[in-house]
Amino acid sequence: MKLDDKICVITGGASGIGLENAKCFADAGGRVAIADIDFDAANKAAKSLGDGHTGVVKAIYVSAMAGGWTEPCTT
């Protein structure tokens, strides 16, 4: 599966299945946005994706709750 230039928003992406999905999408060339209510865990998860997978991966953290999005913080 190739996801070059695709944006992948992963809800609950700070840990568990969400984080594993984020890694898979990043490995496939996608740009990953991790949405989670745990800021520290999600920011750490986004940073762990870094540029190491394909060289073009960008990951951001977006604080989210069921009611909506808040301001993103790029990593």
N, C-alpha and C positions, 0 to 999 in steps of 0.2 A: 504494500500500500504506500503510495506517495502522496504526501500532503504539502508539497512545496508551495509556498506563498498562501497557504490556507491558515486562517485564524481558528484556533481551537479553544473554546471556553470550557473549562472543566470545573463543575461545581463540586464542592467537597474534595477539592484536589490537594489539600494539605497532607493527607495521609491515606493509608489503606488503598482500596481499589481506585479511588480518584487519583491518587499520586501515581499509581502504576499506569493508569490510562494516560496521564500527562507525560510520563516517560516514553510510552509507546508513540504518542503523537509527536513528541519532540524528536525521537529517533527517526520518524518517518518524514521529518523536514517541516513539520508544522510550527507555527508561532503559537505559543501556549499562554493563555491567561488563566490563572488559578483563582477561583472564587471560593471563599471559605469564610466562616465567621471568626476563625482563630487567626488574627493578623500575624502573630509571630511565626506560627507553624507554616502558614501559607507563604509568607515572605521567604522563609528558609527553604521551602520546597521549590519556589520559583528560582531562587539563587542556585539551588543544586542542579537545575537544568542548564543554566549558564549557556556558554557557547560550545561546550565540549562534545555535544552529540553530532552536529552536522556543520558547525562553524557559522551557521546562519540563524540558529535558534535564538529567539528573543523571548524572554518570559517576564510577565508582569504579575503583580498581585493586585486583586481588586477585592476590597472588603464587601461582603454581600450578606444580606439577610433575606428571608423570604419576601419581604416587602419591597426590595429594590437594591440598586447599586449605589455605592458611594464613590468617592474620588479614587482613581488608580494611583499606585506608586510604582514607577518603573524600577527595575533592578538591572 
